[in-house]
Protein backbone atom coordinates (compact mmCIF):
# COMPACT_ATOMS: atom_id res chain seq x y z
CA UNK A 1 0.00 0.00 0.00
CA UNK A 2 1.49 3.43 -0.93
CA UNK A 3 2.68 5.63 1.95
CA UNK A 4 0.17 8.35 1.02
CA UNK A 5 -2.73 5.90 1.26
CA UNK A 6 -1.52 4.70 4.66
CA UNK A 7 -1.17 8.28 5.88
CA UNK A 8 -4.72 9.12 4.78
CA UNK A 9 -6.03 5.94 6.41
CA UNK A 10 -4.24 6.76 9.68
CA UNK A 11 -5.63 10.31 9.51
CA UNK A 12 -9.22 9.01 9.24
CA UNK A 13 -8.66 6.42 11.98
CA UNK A 14 -7.67 9.24 14.33
CA UNK A 15 -11.09 10.80 13.70
CA UNK A 16 -12.74 7.48 14.45
CA UNK A 17 -10.86 7.30 17.75
CA UNK A 18 -11.95 10.82 18.69
CA UNK A 19 -15.56 10.11 17.75
CA UNK A 20 -15.41 6.83 19.68
CA UNK A 21 -14.15 8.69 22.76
CA UNK A 22 -17.26 10.88 22.64
CA UNK A 23 -19.59 7.91 22.17
CA UNK A 24 -18.14 6.23 25.27
CA UNK A 25 -17.63 9.35 27.45
CA UNK A 26 -19.08 8.86 30.92
CA UNK A 27 -19.54 10.95 34.02
CA UNK A 28 -18.41 14.53 34.52
CA UNK A 29 -15.09 13.88 32.76
CA UNK A 30 -17.18 13.08 29.68
CA UNK A 31 -18.24 16.71 29.59
CA UNK A 32 -14.60 17.65 29.07
CA UNK A 33 -14.35 15.20 26.19
CA UNK A 34 -17.53 16.67 24.67
CA UNK A 35 -16.17 20.23 25.05
CA UNK A 36 -12.85 19.34 23.41
CA UNK A 37 -14.58 17.39 20.61
CA UNK A 38 -16.96 20.29 19.93
CA UNK A 39 -14.04 22.73 19.93
CA UNK A 40 -12.13 20.60 17.42
CA UNK A 41 -15.02 19.99 15.01
CA UNK A 42 -15.46 23.74 14.65
CA UNK A 43 -12.14 24.19 12.89
CA UNK A 44 -10.39 20.94 12.05
CA UNK A 45 -12.40 17.70 12.41
CA UNK A 46 -14.81 16.81 9.60
CA UNK A 47 -17.09 14.90 11.96
CA UNK A 48 -20.74 15.28 12.92
CA UNK A 49 -21.43 17.37 15.98
CA UNK A 50 -24.57 15.34 16.69
CA UNK A 51 -22.41 12.50 18.04
CA UNK A 52 -22.28 14.26 21.42
CA UNK A 53 -25.92 13.32 21.96
CA UNK A 54 -24.89 9.66 22.10
CA UNK A 55 -22.52 10.14 25.04
CA UNK A 56 -23.67 7.90 27.93
CA UNK A 57 -23.05 10.49 30.64
CA UNK A 58 -24.34 9.87 34.14
CA UNK A 59 -24.42 13.24 35.86
CA UNK A 60 -27.03 12.32 38.46
CA UNK A 61 -29.61 14.44 36.62
CA UNK A 62 -32.84 13.42 34.94
CA UNK A 63 -32.46 12.43 31.27
CA UNK A 64 -33.53 15.83 29.92
CA UNK A 65 -31.24 17.63 32.39
CA UNK A 66 -28.23 15.62 31.24
CA UNK A 67 -29.20 16.25 27.61
CA UNK A 68 -29.46 19.97 28.34
CA UNK A 69 -25.99 20.04 29.91
CA UNK A 70 -24.56 18.16 26.91
CA UNK A 71 -26.15 20.66 24.50
CA UNK A 72 -24.85 23.62 26.52
CA UNK A 73 -21.28 22.26 26.85
CA UNK A 74 -21.18 21.30 23.17
CA UNK A 75 -22.49 24.71 22.11
CA UNK A 76 -19.90 26.51 24.22
CA UNK A 77 -17.11 24.25 22.93
CA UNK A 78 -18.09 24.79 19.32
CA UNK A 79 -18.43 28.56 19.84
CA UNK A 80 -14.90 28.64 21.31
CA UNK A 81 -13.56 26.54 18.43
CA UNK A 82 -15.37 28.78 15.96
CA UNK A 83 -13.75 31.88 17.42
CA UNK A 84 -10.39 30.14 17.03
CA UNK A 85 -11.28 29.33 13.40
CA UNK A 86 -12.47 32.91 12.98
CA UNK A 87 -9.08 34.17 14.11
CA UNK A 88 -7.32 31.80 11.70
CA UNK A 89 -9.67 32.97 8.93
CA UNK A 90 -8.85 36.60 9.66
CA UNK A 91 -5.15 35.82 9.36
CA UNK A 92 -5.55 33.71 6.21
CA UNK A 93 -7.67 36.23 4.33
CA UNK A 94 -4.74 38.62 4.63
CA UNK A 95 -2.32 35.95 3.40
CA UNK A 96 -1.83 36.33 -0.32
CA UNK A 97 0.03 33.02 -0.89
CA UNK A 98 -2.68 30.92 0.79
CA UNK A 99 -5.50 32.52 -1.19
CA UNK A 100 -3.53 32.24 -4.46
CA UNK A 101 -2.87 28.53 -3.77
CA UNK A 102 -6.56 27.85 -3.08
CA UNK A 103 -7.66 29.76 -6.19
CA UNK A 104 -5.27 27.69 -8.36
CA UNK A 105 -6.51 24.38 -6.97
CA UNK A 106 -8.57 22.10 -9.20
CA UNK A 107 -11.77 22.95 -7.35
CA UNK A 108 -11.86 26.65 -6.50
CA UNK A 109 -12.78 26.34 -2.83
CA UNK A 110 -12.40 30.06 -2.27
CA UNK A 111 -14.72 31.09 -5.09
CA UNK A 112 -17.38 28.53 -4.17
CA UNK A 113 -17.35 29.27 -0.46
CA UNK A 114 -17.22 33.01 -1.01
CA UNK A 115 -20.17 32.95 -3.40
CA UNK A 116 -22.36 30.82 -1.11
CA UNK A 117 -21.29 32.69 1.99
CA UNK A 118 -21.79 36.07 0.35
CA UNK A 119 -25.34 35.03 -0.56
CA UNK A 120 -26.12 33.97 3.00
CA UNK A 121 -24.29 36.86 4.65
CA UNK A 122 -25.84 39.51 2.42
CA UNK A 123 -29.32 38.19 2.93
CA UNK A 124 -29.22 37.05 6.56
CA UNK A 125 -25.92 38.10 8.18
CA UNK A 126 -25.08 36.35 11.43
CA UNK A 127 -28.59 34.91 11.57
CA UNK A 128 -27.77 33.15 8.30
CA UNK A 129 -24.68 31.61 9.84
CA UNK A 130 -26.68 30.41 12.84
CA UNK A 131 -29.35 28.93 10.55
CA UNK A 132 -26.74 27.22 8.34
CA UNK A 133 -25.22 25.62 11.43
CA UNK A 134 -28.65 24.30 12.49
CA UNK A 135 -28.74 21.85 9.58
CA UNK A 136 -27.92 18.35 10.89
CA UNK A 137 -25.27 16.47 8.92
CA UNK A 138 -23.91 19.54 7.11
CA UNK A 139 -20.18 20.09 7.78
CA UNK A 140 -19.76 22.94 10.25
CA UNK A 141 -16.18 23.63 9.30
CA UNK A 142 -17.09 24.76 5.77
CA UNK A 143 -19.71 27.26 6.96
CA UNK A 144 -17.49 28.57 9.74
CA UNK A 145 -14.41 29.16 7.61
CA UNK A 146 -16.38 30.53 4.69
CA UNK A 147 -18.09 33.05 6.94
CA UNK A 148 -14.78 34.21 8.47
CA UNK A 149 -13.78 35.71 5.14
CA UNK A 150 -16.58 38.29 5.30
CA UNK A 151 -17.05 39.15 8.93
CA UNK A 152 -14.93 40.80 11.59
CA UNK A 153 -16.97 40.82 14.81
CA UNK A 154 -15.71 38.06 17.13
CA UNK A 155 -18.53 38.51 19.65
CA UNK A 156 -21.37 38.27 17.10
CA UNK A 157 -19.61 35.38 15.41
CA UNK A 158 -19.34 33.48 18.72
CA UNK A 159 -23.02 34.13 19.50
CA UNK A 160 -24.11 33.00 16.03
CA UNK A 161 -22.08 29.80 16.20
CA UNK A 162 -23.32 29.05 19.72
CA UNK A 163 -26.94 29.58 18.65
CA UNK A 164 -26.45 27.48 15.51
CA UNK A 165 -24.74 24.68 17.42
CA UNK A 166 -27.44 24.51 20.06
CA UNK A 167 -30.12 24.79 17.35
CA UNK A 168 -28.60 21.89 15.43
CA UNK A 169 -28.62 19.63 18.47
CA UNK A 170 -32.20 20.64 19.30
CA UNK A 171 -33.28 19.89 15.70
CA UNK A 172 -31.55 16.50 15.95
CA UNK A 173 -33.23 15.77 19.29
CA UNK A 174 -36.61 16.80 17.81
CA UNK A 175 -36.15 14.44 14.88
CA UNK A 176 -35.23 11.65 17.29
CA UNK A 177 -38.24 12.30 19.50
CA UNK A 178 -40.53 12.46 16.45
CA UNK A 179 -39.09 9.20 15.05
CA UNK A 180 -39.50 7.50 18.41
CA UNK A 181 -43.12 8.71 18.62
CA UNK A 182 -43.85 7.24 15.18
CA UNK A 183 -42.45 3.85 16.16
C-alpha positions in Angstrom: 0.0 0.0 0.0 1.5 3.4 -0.9 2.7 5.6 1.9 0.2 8.4 1.0 -2.7 5.9 1.3 -1.5 4.7 4.7 -1.2 8.3 5.9 -4.7 9.1 4.8 -6.0 5.9 6.4 -4.2 6.8 9.7 -5.6 10.3 9.5 -9.2 9.0 9.2 -8.7 6.4 12.0 -7.7 9.2 14.3 -11.1 10.8 13.7 -12.7 7.5 14.4 -10.9 7.3 17.7 -11.9 10.8 18.7 -15.6 10.1 17.7 -15.4 6.8 19.7 -14.1 8.7 22.8 -17.3 10.9 22.6 -19.6 7.9 22.2 -18.1 6.2 25.3 -17.6 9.3 27.4 -19.1 8.9 30.9 -19.5 10.9 34.0 -18.4 14.5 34.5 -15.1 13.9 32.8 -17.2 13.1 29.7 -18.2 16.7 29.6 -14.6 17.7 29.1 -14.4 15.2 26.2 -17.5 16.7 24.7 -16.2 20.2 25.1 -12.9 19.3 23.4 -14.6 17.4 20.6 -17.0 20.3 19.9 -14.0 22.7 19.9 -12.1 20.6 17.4 -15.0 20.0 15.0 -15.5 23.7 14.7 -12.1 24.2 12.9 -10.4 20.9 12.1 -12.4 17.7 12.4 -14.8 16.8 9.6 -17.1 14.9 12.0 -20.7 15.3 12.9 -21.4 17.4 16.0 -24.6 15.3 16.7 -22.4 12.5 18.0 -22.3 14.3 21.4 -25.9 13.3 22.0 -24.9 9.7 22.1 -22.5 10.1 25.0 -23.7 7.9 27.9 -23.1 10.5 30.6 -24.3 9.9 34.1 -24.4 13.2 35.9 -27.0 12.3 38.5 -29.6 14.4 36.6 -32.8 13.4 34.9 -32.5 12.4 31.3 -33.5 15.8 29.9 -31.2 17.6 32.4 -28.2 15.6 31.2 -29.2 16.2 27.6 -29.5 20.0 28.3 -26.0 20.0 29.9 -24.6 18.2 26.9 -26.1 20.7 24.5 -24.8 23.6 26.5 -21.3 22.3 26.8 -21.2 21.3 23.2 -22.5 24.7 22.1 -19.9 26.5 24.2 -17.1 24.3 22.9 -18.1 24.8 19.3 -18.4 28.6 19.8 -14.9 28.6 21.3 -13.6 26.5 18.4 -15.4 28.8 16.0 -13.8 31.9 17.4 -10.4 30.1 17.0 -11.3 29.3 13.4 -12.5 32.9 13.0 -9.1 34.2 14.1 -7.3 31.8 11.7 -9.7 33.0 8.9 -8.9 36.6 9.7 -5.2 35.8 9.4 -5.5 33.7 6.2 -7.7 36.2 4.3 -4.7 38.6 4.6 -2.3 35.9 3.4 -1.8 36.3 -0.3 0.0 33.0 -0.9 -2.7 30.9 0.8 -5.5 32.5 -1.2 -3.5 32.2 -4.5 -2.9 28.5 -3.8 -6.6 27.8 -3.1 -7.7 29.8 -6.2 -5.3 27.7 -8.4 -6.5 24.4 -7.0 -8.6 22.1 -9.2 -11.8 22.9 -7.4 -11.9 26.7 -6.5 -12.8 26.3 -2.8 -12.4 30.1 -2.3 -14.7 31.1 -5.1 -17.4 28.5 -4.2 -17.3 29.3 -0.5 -17.2 33.0 -1.0 -20.2 32.9 -3.4 -22.4 30.8 -1.1 -21.3 32.7 2.0 -21.8 36.1 0.3 -25.3 35.0 -0.6 -26.1 34.0 3.0 -24.3 36.9 4.6 -25.8 39.5 2.4 -29.3 38.2 2.9 -29.2 37.0 6.6 -25.9 38.1 8.2 -25.1 36.3 11.4 -28.6 34.9 11.6 -27.8 33.1 8.3 -24.7 31.6 9.8 -26.7 30.4 12.8 -29.3 28.9 10.5 -26.7 27.2 8.3 -25.2 25.6 11.4 -28.6 24.3 12.5 -28.7 21.8 9.6 -27.9 18.3 10.9 -25.3 16.5 8.9 -23.9 19.5 7.1 -20.2 20.1 7.8 -19.8 22.9 10.3 -16.2 23.6 9.3 -17.1 24.8 5.8 -19.7 27.3 7.0 -17.5 28.6 9.7 -14.4 29.2 7.6 -16.4 30.5 4.7 -18.1 33.0 6.9 -14.8 34.2 8.5 -13.8 35.7 5.1 -16.6 38.3 5.3 -17.1 39.2 8.9 -14.9 40.8 11.6 -17.0 40.8 14.8 -15.7 38.1 17.1 -18.5 38.5 19.6 -21.4 38.3 17.1 -19.6 35.4 15.4 -19.3 33.5 18.7 -23.0 34.1 19.5 -24.1 33.0 16.0 -22.1 29.8 16.2 -23.3 29.0 19.7 -26.9 29.6 18.6 -26.5 27.5 15.5 -24.7 24.7 17.4 -27.4 24.5 20.1 -30.1 24.8 17.4 -28.6 21.9 15.4 -28.6 19.6 18.5 -32.2 20.6 19.3 -33.3 19.9 15.7 -31.5 16.5 16.0 -33.2 15.8 19.3 -36.6 16.8 17.8 -36.1 14.4 14.9 -35.2 11.7 17.3 -38.2 12.3 19.5 -40.5 12.5 16.4 -39.1 9.2 15.1 -39.5 7.5 18.4 -43.1 8.7 18.6 -43.9 7.2 15.2 -42.4 3.9 16.2 
